Amino acid sequence: MGIGNLPDGWTFQPLETVLGDGNLFVDGDWVESKDQDPNGDVRLIQLADIGDGSYRNRSDRFLTYEKAIELGCTFLEKGDLLVARMPDPLGRACIFPGDSKKAVTVVDVCVIRTNQVSHRWLMHAINSPQFRADVESLQSGSTRKRISRKNLEKVGLPVPPLPEQERIVAKIEELFTQLEAGAAALKRVRAGLKRYKASVLKAACEGRLLNDEGRIENDGELPDGWRWTTVGEIGEISGGLTKNSKRDILPKKLPYLRVANVYANELRLDKISEIGIEENEIQRTLLKDGDLLVVEGNGSADQIGRVALWNGSISPCLHQNHIIKVRFEPKEVAEYVLYWLLSDGGREQITRVASSTSGLYTLSLSKVANLKVPLPPLAEQRRIVAEVERRLSVAQEVESVVAASVARAGRLRQSVLKSAFEGKY
């Protein structure tokens, strides 16, 4: 931190001097896996518990009291200041709120206990952008960045008198409360948008998006002109290329899609790999604009059967065997089927047919072929797709505004801290 023009009564001091002699400023303890005991009566606080101004309470590690005494551990007290010496972010600090068990912490967390300054003021000072910039300049390590306690104690702070510290803390936390209320409102908007998008898809595939007369009750009555069919009856289904070492020596190589490229109604094409290919395999695995892509397997129920449409942005492009391709004629049918498979009804069906006794979720060509689709006439499909895209486009615009507002709220927190430690409050 630069000294600048400090307010009257403020001093600029390194952290070591701020804490003063006789106060606690130590690293946590070196507790190895062999020292831990899941039935222990001492909580081992981890880096994951240290938030940026808040205690996260995420870890679940323990050791016995006898082992903690044997290792010479420092026992935490309620109100101690904990500073993470590893990212992310590096140097973040929070107040330990206490625990139902005795607690110690790991070696990459510093423990501060002092009566020289307000702990809450010091937490905000350490989390300020000025302090964090100095921490970054003193970091070390090539792969995992960290700051030593010796370097941490060198970082300077603009220190006001104790009554001023309390006033600054009150102002910071007043502003943070307002920001948190705004952030909570934004989260509610996000949740509302998610429900709105789900309701749009549900109404679309029940024939209620363009009017309120159609309905679907399980496999029962459909709107006039609709019929139940299957993906296999209306689309051509094919598997992709199996990745193996033999392909590395093939002279012809082409771009191909992997599971990592296909998400729910989204393609992530920033990282595209190439695969060796025989000439006689190209036609079967070549992607065409409008192809429906279905992710074959995943360990998570909410990720199995992710679906997206190929947009033809890379040509030629193939797909691996873990992505199932469905081609419809005309290709507009693919847009309607996509929205059906993204809807709650489509997702429930995919999850049901993909589940297995082993706990894994997998699809196959035959399972995809047998997925049921409530199909309206083509002209109505086109109208439904157009209305879905109109409504989802509006929702996406609102979502973008919300995301920008959330990011701005994060920047405002740092702005509050920056101003506080420039003496502007």
C-alpha positions in Angstrom: 0.0 0.0 0.0 1.3 3.5 -0.8 1.3 6.0 2.1 -0.4 8.8 0.1 -2.1 11.5 2.1 -3.3 9.8 5.3 -5.9 11.4 7.4 -4.8 13.0 10.7 -4.0 10.5 13.4 -3.5 7.6 10.9 -0.1 5.9 10.7 1.3 3.6 8.1 2.8 0.4 9.6 3.8 -3.1 8.5 1.4 -5.8 9.7 4.0 -7.2 12.1 4.2 -3.8 13.9 0.4 -3.4 13.8 0.0 -6.6 15.8 2.6 -5.7 18.4 4.6 -7.9 20.7 3.0 -10.7 22.7 0.1 -11.2 20.3 -0.5 -14.4 18.3 0.6 -14.4 14.7 1.4 -18.0 13.7 1.0 -20.5 10.9 -1.5 -23.3 11.4 -0.2 -26.8 12.1 1.3 -29.5 9.9 -1.3 -32.2 10.3 -0.8 -35.1 7.9 -3.4 -37.6 6.7 -2.0 -40.2 9.1 -2.6 -37.9 12.0 -6.3 -37.5 11.2 -9.2 -39.5 12.7 -12.7 -39.1 11.3 -14.0 -39.8 14.8 -11.7 -37.3 16.4 -12.9 -34.6 18.8 -10.9 -31.7 17.3 -12.0 -30.1 14.0 -9.2 -29.4 11.4 -10.1 -26.2 9.6 -9.1 -26.2 6.0 -8.3 -23.6 3.3 -11.8 -24.3 1.9 -13.3 -22.9 5.1 -11.6 -19.5 4.6 -13.8 -17.2 2.6 -13.2 -13.7 1.4 -14.6 -11.9 4.5 -16.8 -14.9 5.5 -16.2 -18.2 7.1 -17.4 -21.0 4.8 -17.6 -24.0 7.1 -17.1 -26.5 4.3 -14.5 -29.1 5.5 -15.0 -32.3 7.4 -11.6 -33.3 8.8 -10.8 -34.2 12.4 -8.1 -35.5 14.8 -8.1 -36.5 18.4 -7.3 -34.1 21.2 -4.4 -36.3 22.2 -2.9 -36.1 18.7 -3.4 -32.3 18.6 -1.5 -32.0 22.0 1.2 -34.4 20.7 1.7 -32.2 17.6 1.8 -29.0 19.6 -1.2 -27.6 17.7 -2.5 -24.0 18.2 -6.1 -24.2 19.3 -8.4 -21.6 17.8 -10.6 -19.2 19.7 -13.8 -17.7 18.7 -13.0 -14.3 17.0 -9.5 -15.3 15.7 -8.6 -13.9 12.3 -7.7 -16.6 9.8 -5.7 -15.6 6.7 -5.2 -18.0 3.8 -1.7 -18.2 2.4 -2.8 -19.9 -0.8 -5.4 -18.9 -3.4 -8.1 -18.2 -4.4 -7.8 -15.4 -3.7 -4.4 -15.4 -2.1 -4.4 -13.7 1.3 -8.2 -13.7 1.9 -9.2 -13.4 5.5 -12.2 -14.2 7.7 -13.2 -14.3 11.4 -13.4 -17.7 13.0 -16.9 -17.9 14.5 -16.1 -20.8 16.8 -17.1 -24.5 16.5 -19.0 -27.0 18.6 -15.6 -28.9 18.8 -12.2 -27.7 19.7 -10.5 -26.6 16.5 -7.1 -26.2 14.9 -6.1 -25.2 11.3 -3.8 -26.3 8.6 -0.3 -24.9 8.0 -1.3 -22.7 5.0 -3.6 -20.7 7.2 -2.3 -17.9 9.5 -3.9 -17.3 12.8 -4.0 -13.8 14.2 -5.1 -12.9 17.7 -4.4 -9.4 18.9 -5.8 -6.7 21.2 -3.9 -3.9 19.4 -6.5 -3.4 16.7 -10.1 -4.4 15.9 -10.1 -7.9 14.4 -13.0 -7.0 12.0 -11.2 -3.8 10.9 -8.0 -5.9 10.3 -10.0 -8.5 8.3 -11.4 -5.8 6.0 -8.0 -4.2 5.7 -6.4 -7.5 4.7 -9.2 -8.1 2.1 -8.8 -4.6 0.6 -7.5 -4.3 -3.0 -4.5 -2.3 -1.8 -3.3 -5.0 0.7 -4.1 -7.8 -1.8 -2.0 -6.1 -4.5 1.0 -6.1 -2.2 0.4 -9.7 -1.2 0.4 -10.6 -4.9 3.7 -8.9 -5.4 5.3 -11.0 -2.6 3.8 -14.4 -3.7 6.1 -17.3 -4.6 5.7 -20.7 -6.2 5.6 -21.8 -9.8 2.5 -24.0 -9.9 0.7 -23.3 -6.6 1.1 -19.6 -5.6 1.5 -18.8 -1.9 2.8 -16.1 0.5 4.9 -16.9 3.5 4.0 -15.6 6.9 7.3 -13.7 6.9 6.4 -11.9 3.7 2.8 -11.4 4.9 4.0 -9.5 8.0 6.0 -7.1 5.8 2.8 -5.7 4.1 1.9 -2.2 5.3 -1.4 -0.9 6.5 -2.8 2.6 7.0 -3.8 2.4 10.6 -6.4 4.8 12.2 -7.0 5.1 15.9 -9.1 2.4 17.5 -12.4 4.5 17.7 -11.9 5.3 14.0 -11.4 1.6 13.2 -14.8 0.8 14.8 -16.5 3.6 12.9 -15.0 2.4 9.6 -16.0 -1.2 10.3 -19.6 0.0 10.9 -19.7 1.9 7.7 -18.2 -1.0 5.6 -20.6 -3.5 7.0 -23.6 -1.1 6.5 -22.6 -0.9 2.8 -22.0 -4.6 2.6 -25.4 -5.3 4.0 -27.0 -3.2 1.3 -24.9 -4.9 -1.4 -25.8 -8.4 0.0 -29.5 -7.4 -0.1 -29.1 -6.4 -3.7 -27.2 -9.7 -4.5 -30.0 -11.7 -2.8 -32.6 -9.9 -5.0 -30.5 -10.8 -8.1 -30.4 -14.4 -7.0 -34.2 -14.4 -6.7 -34.4 -13.0 -10.2 -32.1 -15.7 -11.5 -34.2 -18.4 -9.9 -37.3 -16.8 -11.3 -35.7 -16.8 -14.8 -34.8 -20.5 -14.5 -38.4 -21.3 -13.5 -39.7 -19.1 -16.3 -37.6 -20.9 -18.9 -38.7 -24.3 -17.6 -42.4 -23.2 -17.8 -41.9 -22.0 -21.4 -40.5 -25.3 -22.5 -43.2 -27.2 -20.6 -46.0 -25.2 -22.2 -44.4 -25.5 -25.6 -44.4 -29.3 -25.5 -47.9 -29.5 -24.2 -49.4 -27.3 -26.9 -50.1 -24.5 -24.5 -47.6 -21.9 -25.6 -49.6 -20.6 -28.5 -53.0 -21.2 -26.8 -54.3 -22.6 -23.5 -56.4 -25.4 -24.9 -54.0 -28.2 -25.5 -52.8 -30.5 -22.8 -50.7 -33.7 -22.1 -51.5 -36.1 -19.3 -48.7 -38.7 -19.2 -49.2 -40.7 -22.4 -52.8 -39.6 -22.7 -54.6 -37.0 -24.8 -52.6 -34.7 -27.0 -53.8 -31.5 -28.7 -55.6 -32.0 -32.0 -53.2 -33.0 -34.8 -50.4 -34.1 -32.4 -49.1 -37.6 -32.0 -46.8 -39.6 -29.8 -43.7 -40.8 -31.7 -40.1 -41.7 -30.9 -36.8 -40.2 -31.8 -35.9 -43.2 -33.9 -39.1 -43.0 -36.0 -38.5 -39.4 -37.0 -34.7 -39.2 -37.0 -31.6 -41.1 -38.2 -29.4 -42.0 -35.3 -25.7 -42.8 -35.4 -22.7 -43.2 -33.2 -19.3 -41.6 -33.5 -15.6 -42.5 -33.5 -13.9 -44.5 -30.8 -10.6 -42.7 -29.7 -7.7 -45.1 -29.6 -3.9 -45.2 -30.1 -4.2 -46.7 -33.6 -5.7 -43.4 -34.8 -2.6 -41.5 -33.9 -0.7 -42.9 -36.9 -3.4 -42.4 -39.5 -2.3 -39.7 -42.0 -5.6 -38.0 -42.3 -6.8 -36.0 -39.3 -9.9 -33.9 -38.8 -11.5 -31.9 -36.0 -14.0 -33.8 -33.8 -16.4 -33.0 -31.0 -15.9 -34.5 -27.5 -18.3 -34.6 -24.5 -16.5 -31.5 -23.2 -17.8 -29.5 -26.3 -21.5 -30.3 -25.8 -23.7 -28.8 -23.1 -27.4 -28.1 -22.6 -28.3 -26.0 -25.7 -24.7 -24.8 -25.8 -21.6 -25.7 -27.8 -18.2 -24.8 -26.3 -15.8 -24.8 -29.2 -12.8 -23.0 -27.8 -10.9 -26.3 -27.5 -11.3 -28.6 -30.5 -9.1 -31.7 -30.9 -8.3 -33.6 -34.0 -8.6 -37.4 -34.6 -7.1 -39.8 -37.1 -9.7 -40.9 -39.6 -10.1 -43.5 -42.4 -11.7 -42.3 -45.6 -14.6 -44.8 -45.2 -15.5 -43.5 -41.8 -15.9 -39.8 -42.7 -19.4 -40.0 -44.2 -20.9 -41.8 -41.2 -19.4 -39.5 -38.5 -19.5 -36.1 -40.4 -21.6 -33.5 -38.7 -24.2 -31.5 -40.6 -25.7 -28.2 -39.7 -28.8 -28.9 -37.6 -27.7 -32.3 -36.3 -28.9 -33.0 -32.7 -26.1 -34.0 -30.4 -26.8 -36.1 -27.3 -24.1 -36.8 -24.6 -24.0 -40.6 -24.1 -22.8 -40.9 -20.5 -22.1 -39.1 -17.3 -21.8 -39.9 -13.6 -24.3 -37.2 -12.7 -28.1 -37.4 -13.4 -28.4 -33.8 -14.3 -25.6 -34.0 -16.9 -26.6 -37.2 -18.7 -28.2 -36.6 -22.1 -27.1 -33.0 -22.5 -28.4 -31.9 -25.9 -27.4 -29.2 -28.4 -27.7 -28.6 -32.1 -24.6 -28.5 -34.3 -24.2 -25.1 -35.9 -21.8 -25.9 -38.7 -19.2 -23.4 -37.5 -16.4 -25.9 -38.1 -16.3 -27.7 -41.4 -15.5 -30.5 -41.8 -16.1 -31.8 -38.2 -16.7 -35.3 -36.8 -17.9 -36.6 -33.4 -16.7 -39.2 -31.0 -18.6 -42.3 -29.9 -19.6 -40.7 -26.6 -21.8 -38.2 -28.5 -24.9 -39.7 -30.3 -25.9 -37.9 -33.4 -29.6 -37.6 -34.6 -30.3 -36.2 -38.1 -33.9 -35.0 -38.9 -35.4 -34.1 -42.2 -36.4 -31.4 -42.4 -33.9 -30.1 -40.0 -36.5 -27.8 -38.3 -37.8 -30.9 -36.6 -34.5 -31.0 -34.7 -35.2 -27.6 -33.1 -38.5 -28.8 -31.7 -37.1 -32.1 -30.5 -34.2 -30.2 -28.8 -36.7 -28.1 -26.8 -38.7 -31.2 -25.9 -35.6 -32.9 -24.6 -34.6 -29.8 -22.6 -38.0 -29.6 -21.0 -38.8 -31.2 -17.6 -40.7 -34.0 -19.4 -37.9 -34.7 -21.7 -35.3 -34.6 -19.0 -37.3 -36.9 -16.7 -37.5 -39.4 -19.6 -33.8 -39.3 -20.3 -32.8 -39.7 -16.7 -35.2 -42.6 -16.3 -34.0 -44.6 -19.3 -30.3 -43.8 -18.6 -30.3 -44.9 -15.0 -28.6 -48.2 -14.0 -28.2 -50.3 -10.9 -24.5 -49.3 -10.7 -25.3 -45.7 -10.1 -23.9 -44.6 -13.5 -26.0 -43.0 -16.2 -25.6 -44.1 -19.8 -27.5 -43.8 -23.0 -27.2 -46.0 -26.1 -28.4 -45.7 -29.7 -31.4 -47.8 -28.9 -32.3 -45.8 -25.7 -32.1 -42.6 -27.6 -34.1 -44.1 -30.5 -36.9 -45.1 -28.1 -37.3 -41.7 -26.4 -40.9 -40.6 -26.9 -41.7 -37.2 -28.4 -45.1 -35.4 -28.4 -45.0 -34.3 -32.0 -47.2 -31.5 -33.5 -47.6 -30.9 -37.2 -44.5 -29.3 -38.9 -46.1 -25.9 -39.3 -47.0 -25.8 -35.6 -43.5 -27.0 -34.7 -42.1 -24.0 -36.5 -44.5 -21.6 -34.8 -43.7 -23.2 -31.4 -39.9 -23.0 -32.0 -40.2 -19.3 -33.0 -42.2 -18.4 -29.9 -39.8 -20.4 -27.6 -36.8 -18.7 -29.1 -38.5 -15.3 -28.7 -39.3 -15.8 -25.1 -35.9 -17.4 -24.2 -34.1 -14.6 -26.0 -35.9 -12.1 -23.8 -35.0 -14.2 -20.7 -31.4 -14.4 -21.9 -31.2 -10.6 -22.2 -32.5 -10.2 -18.6 -30.1 -12.9 -17.5 -27.2 -11.0 -19.0 -28.2 -7.8 -17.2 -28.4 -9.8 -14.0 -25.0 -11.4 -14.5 -23.5 -7.9 -15.2 -25.1 -6.6 -12.0 -23.8 -9.5 -10.0 -20.3 -8.8 -11.3 -20.7 -5.1 -10.5 -21.7 -6.0 -7.0 -18.5 -7.9 -6.5 -16.5 -4.9 -7.8 -18.5 -2.6 -5.5 -17.3 -4.6 -2.5 -13.7 -4.0 -3.5 -14.5 -0.3 -4.1 -16.0 0.0 -0.6 -12.8 -1.5 0.9 -10.5 0.6 -1.2 -12.3 3.9 -0.2 -12.4 2.8 3.5 -8.6 2.4 3.6 -8.0 5.6 1.8 -9.7 7.4 4.7 -12.8 8.3 2.7 -15.4 7.1 5.2 
